[in-house]
Amino acid sequence: MTDCVFVYGTLRRGFARHDLICGLGGSWVGRGTIQGELYDLGLFPGALRSEDPSARVAGEVYRFKDSVPALRALDEYEGVSEYRVGHYVRVVLEVTLDDGAEVKAWAYCLRRQPDPARRIVSGDYAKR
């Protein structure tokens, strides 16, 4: 489907697990946003898809030369498995890059609505 991944939390540059993206050979595509709402879940954030086009989540897009093992490793990190239900589901979404271009990318989104009091209204985990 796509060899790109959109990251919006601990996998972004400057955060604790960006080393995982680097170690998997992710190459920078650019900054961008997806349509959704961002929530603070304590040690990490979660994006929830939204019908509201003004609700945006900020993040970064990376391309993987060999996306199958990269997605497998990212699924493990995000707790996505066909055998158990975790916080996230991996879906393909349209990302609007800062330059206006659009790209399809995998993103890890919340399965269900979390406590609304934890919403990060700016949509940017770095600005929480």
Secondary structure, 3 states (H helix, E strand, C coil): CCCEEEECCCCCCCCCCHHHHHHCCEEEEEEEEEEEEEEECCCCEEEEECCCCCCEEEEEEEEECCHHHHHHHHHHHHCCCCCCCCCEEEEEEEEEECCCCEEEEEEEEECCCCCHHHEECCCCHHHC
